Amino acid sequence: MKQFFKFMFASMLGFFLTFIVISAFFFMMIVGLASLSSKEVTVIQDNSVLYLKLDEQIVERATENPFDNFDFMSFSSEKSSGLNDILQSIKKAKADDKIKGIFLELSTIPAGVASLEEIRNALIDFKS
C-alpha cells in the first residue's frame, strides 16, 4: 500500500508541474503576440499623401483583439479593415493641413455597396 501512495503522489506532482510549465509557456506566448500589435506614432510631414490600400475585407467595425481572426490550425490570421477606421482616417486627413491628398490602391474591394458609398462620400467631403 505504501508503494501505491508513493507512485500516486509522484504522478500528481508530475502532472501539476507539467500543467504549471505549459500554462506559463502559453501565457508568455499570448503576451508576446499581444505586444506585437502595439501602435506606433507616425510623424506627418508637410505635403503628405494619405495612402489607403483597400484589399482586405471591409467590415463595419474592426476588432482590437488580435486573436479574433486567428486560425490556430494554420497559425495565420485573416485581416479585415473596419469601415469606421477608414472613415475616421479620411476625416482626420481632411482636418490636417499637412495632408494634401489621398492615394487609393484598389484591385478588388471586398465590401458591400453601402460601405463603398460611405467611403465615396467621405472622399468627396475630403476633396471639398
Secondary structure, DSSP 8 states (H G I E B T S, - for coil): -HHHHHHHHHHHHHHHHHHHHHHHHHHHHHHHHHHHT--------TTEEEEEE--SEEESS--S-TTTTEETTTTEE--EEEHHHHHHHHHHHHH-TTEEEEEEE-S---S-HHHHHHHHHHHHHHH-
